[in-house]
Amino acid sequence: MTDAIISFFEEDYTKALHVGMPQFEAVLEDLLEIKGERVNKSKNDGTVEPATLGGLFGIIREEVNDDLGAYLEYQYTDSGGLNLRNLLAHGQYPYGATSFEYSAVLLFDILRTLLRIENHYP
């Protein structure tokens, strides 16, 4: 997260976005797990794998706040929405399209989501 924040304040918005997005997923997974949520999903063959970012947003919708979870899904993982995480992860987001706005919104969403989770669980 530190690299994303430093990049943002150095006005390297491309790096801030590309570093911040996977960190959002990692920090969210860790915090939900600490709070007692099951962040892994079981496959039909009996193996377990980490939940996707969309799965983590689903936990937020069910356990923390439906509106926040729906917004995060639209913003980052819903193909009918902005789908920012998936576009970045699959190399489909135009490199030069990153901007102050998207980087700032990502950092704000990370902090807001972590605070909402912290305030929700005792």
N, C-alpha and C positions, 0 to 999 in steps of 0.2 A: 504494500500500500504506500509505503514511503516513496518509492520510486515514482509511482503515479502522481502523488501530490507534488513532489519536487518538479517533475516534468511539467505539470500543469502551471506552476508558478514561474517556470522558465519559459513558458509559452510554447512548449513542445507538445501541442495538443494531440498530435498523432500518437506519440509515445504514451501520453497520459491515458488515452483511450484504450490502446492495445495492451498496456500493462494493467490498467485498472480493471478491465472487464474480467479476466480470469481470477484476479484477486478478489473481486466481489463474490464470485462463486465459491472460492475457497474459504473466505472469511464467513460467509453465510452458512456454509456447511458446518464449519467448526462450531459456530455459535449455536446453531440449532441443535447440534449433537450435545453440546455442553448443557443445554436447557432441557435435555431429555427426549428430544424428538428423534424418531427413527429416520435417519437420512439415507439409508441404503434401501435398495429395492431387490426383492427376490425374483429370480428368473424362473421359468418353468422347469429348467433342468436342476433346480436346487441351489445354484450358485447365487452369490450376492454381489451386486455391483453398486457403486455410488449413485445416488440420485442425480438426475440431470438438473440443470438450473431451473428448468420449467417445473420439475418435481419439487424443488425447494420452494419455488414461488407458490406451488399448490399447498404446501405446508403452511406458508404464511397466510394464504387465503382462508384455510380451515381453522387455524389455531390462533392467529394474531389479529388480522384485520382483512376482511374480504376486499374492501376497496383498494387497499395498498397492494395486495396480491394481484388483483386484476390489472391495476396500473402497471406493475412490474412485468407481468406477462405480456401486456400490450407493447410496452416499451422495448423489451429485450428478447422475447422468445416466440411471440405469436406471429405467424406468417401473415395474418390479416392486419397486424400493427406495424410498428417500426422495425421489429425483429432485429435490433441492433446487435445483440450477442451472436446470433446465428450468422448474420452477414459477416461480422468480424472473424468468427471462428472458421468460416469456410472460404475466407479470402474473397468475398464478394462485395465488401464495402470499399468504395473507391478511396484509395490512399489519400488523395488530396482533399477529400470531402470532410475530413475531421475538422473540428472547429472548437473555439472557446465554448460555445453553447453546449455541444454534446459532451465535451469533457467535464464541464461544470455540472451538468445535470447528472452525469454518472457519479461524480464524487458526492454530490448532494444526496442522490438516491442511496448510495452506500451508507452514508452517515445516518440518514433518516431511517432507513430500514433497520440498521443495527440498534439505534435508539428505541425504535418501536418494539423490537424483540426484547431488549433489556427491560423496558417498562412493562411489558405484557407478563413476563414470567416472574414469580416471586423470588 
